[in-house]
Amino acid sequence: MTDQRIDGYARALFEIARAEGTLDTVEDELYRFARALEGSEALRNSLTDEQIPASRRQSIVEDLVGGSASPTTVQLVSMVVGSGRGRDLPAIVDSLVARASSAKNLELAEVRTAVPLTGEQESRLAAALAAATGKSVNLKVVVDPSVIGGVVATIGDTVIDGSVRSRIEQLKSRL
């Protein structure tokens, strides 16, 4: 899909969520869903297979996130998948998150951890990243078992790698 179409979808999703007053919630839920979609080949295949009727793909979305996400999020994901754009959903969501961060005058900070963080840990991490970069951040946490331990934070073009994995690699190269 062209960047123009991706941005068009992102703008539409952003405006709907903002009009409903659920932008923060929807942005977070869409981000987590997009990362899950990227991490699961079976889910990605199910939601992008044109041989599966759109109504069935939408039903899969509703079954997966219907109980844990806001109705707005479920409807937006269902709309994108139903229109045959499931393959582009991660790019659409990334564009929406960038738009939402910009609207809030925040820098997007994607943090990968091996385990989920508590609310307090997220707050402290956001404060630490803001202090390190001099910018207020919109923190998005992705649980990634390959990190092993610690965190890997990406803010714009800056990567702060405090993971156990990178430390092990550094030790290997020194030996």
C-alpha positions in Angstrom: 0.0 0.0 0.0 1.3 3.5 -0.7 2.3 5.8 2.1 -0.5 8.0 1.1 -3.1 5.3 1.7 -1.5 4.3 4.9 -1.5 7.9 6.1 -5.1 8.2 5.0 -6.2 5.2 7.0 -4.1 6.4 10.0 -5.6 9.9 9.8 -9.1 8.4 9.7 -8.5 6.1 12.7 -6.9 9.0 14.6 -9.9 11.3 13.9 -12.5 8.7 14.9 -10.7 7.9 18.2 -10.2 11.6 19.0 -13.8 12.3 18.2 -14.9 9.5 20.5 -12.6 10.8 23.3 -10.8 7.5 23.5 -7.5 8.4 21.6 -5.1 7.4 24.4 -6.8 4.0 25.0 -7.3 3.2 21.3 -3.8 4.2 20.4 -2.4 1.9 23.1 -4.7 -1.0 22.2 -4.0 -0.7 18.4 -0.3 -0.5 19.1 -0.4 -3.8 21.1 -2.6 -5.5 18.5 -0.2 -4.4 15.7 2.8 -5.8 17.6 0.9 -9.1 18.2 0.0 -9.3 14.5 3.7 -8.8 13.5 4.7 -11.5 16.0 2.3 -14.2 15.0 2.5 -15.6 11.5 -0.7 -17.6 12.0 -2.7 -14.6 13.0 -1.2 -12.5 10.2 -2.1 -15.2 7.7 -5.6 -15.5 9.0 -6.3 -11.8 8.8 -4.7 -11.3 5.4 -5.9 -14.3 3.5 -8.2 -13.1 0.7 -9.6 -16.7 0.5 -11.2 -16.2 3.9 -14.4 -14.1 3.6 -14.1 -10.6 5.1 -16.9 -11.3 7.6 -14.9 -14.3 8.9 -11.7 -12.3 9.3 -13.7 -9.6 11.2 -15.1 -12.3 13.4 -11.6 -13.5 14.2 -10.7 -9.9 15.3 -13.8 -9.7 17.4 -13.1 -13.0 19.1 -9.5 -12.1 19.8 -9.9 -8.6 21.2 -13.6 -8.1 21.8 -13.3 -8.9 25.5 -10.1 -7.0 26.2 -10.2 -3.9 24.1 -12.5 -1.0 23.8 -15.4 -1.2 21.4 -13.8 1.6 19.3 -10.6 -0.4 18.9 -12.5 -3.6 17.9 -14.5 -1.7 15.3 -11.4 0.1 13.9 -9.4 -3.1 13.6 -12.4 -4.9 12.1 -12.9 -2.1 9.6 -9.3 -2.3 8.4 -9.2 -6.1 8.2 -12.6 -6.1 6.5 -11.5 -3.7 3.8 -8.6 -6.1 2.9 -5.9 -4.0 4.6 -4.9 -6.3 7.4 -1.4 -6.7 6.0 -0.9 -3.0 6.3 -2.3 -2.7 9.8 1.1 -2.4 11.6 2.1 0.4 9.3 -1.3 2.1 9.6 -1.0 1.9 13.4 2.6 3.1 13.5 1.5 6.1 11.5 -1.5 6.7 13.8 0.8 6.5 16.9 3.2 9.0 15.4 0.3 11.3 14.6 -1.0 11.0 18.1 2.4 11.6 19.7 2.9 14.7 17.5 -0.6 16.0 18.5 0.4 15.7 22.2 3.9 17.2 21.6 5.6 13.9 22.6 8.4 11.9 21.1 7.5 8.2 20.5 9.6 5.8 22.7 9.3 2.1 21.9 10.7 0.0 24.7 11.2 -3.7 24.4 11.4 -5.8 27.6 11.4 -9.5 28.3 8.5 -9.2 30.8 5.5 -6.8 31.2 6.2 -3.7 33.2 4.1 -2.4 36.0 2.5 1.0 35.8 5.1 2.4 38.3 8.0 0.9 36.2 6.5 2.4 33.0 6.3 5.8 34.7 9.8 5.7 36.0 11.1 4.5 32.7 9.3 7.3 30.8 10.8 9.8 33.3 14.3 8.4 32.8 14.0 8.5 29.0 12.7 12.0 29.1 15.6 13.0 31.3 18.1 11.3 29.0 16.7 12.8 25.8 15.4 16.1 27.0 12.0 15.3 25.4 8.7 14.3 26.8 7.9 10.8 25.6 4.9 8.7 24.6 6.0 5.3 26.0 5.0 2.1 24.1 6.1 -1.1 25.7 6.5 -4.3 23.7 7.1 -7.6 25.5 9.9 -9.4 23.5 11.4 -12.5 25.1 14.5 -12.3 22.9 15.6 -9.3 25.1 16.3 -11.8 27.9 16.4 -9.1 30.5 16.8 -5.3 30.7 15.3 -2.9 28.1 15.9 -1.7 24.6 14.5 1.7 24.0 14.2 3.4 20.6 13.4 7.1 20.4 13.5 8.4 16.9 16.9 7.4 15.5 18.4 6.8 19.0 18.7 3.3 20.4 19.4 2.8 24.1 20.3 -0.8 24.6 20.4 -1.9 28.2 19.5 -5.5 27.5 21.3 -8.5 29.0 21.6 -9.9 25.5 23.7 -6.9 24.3 25.9 -7.1 27.4 26.5 -10.8 26.7 27.4 -9.9 23.1 29.8 -7.2 24.4 31.5 -9.7 26.7 31.8 -12.3 23.9 33.5 -9.7 21.7 35.9 -8.7 24.5 36.9 -12.3 25.1 
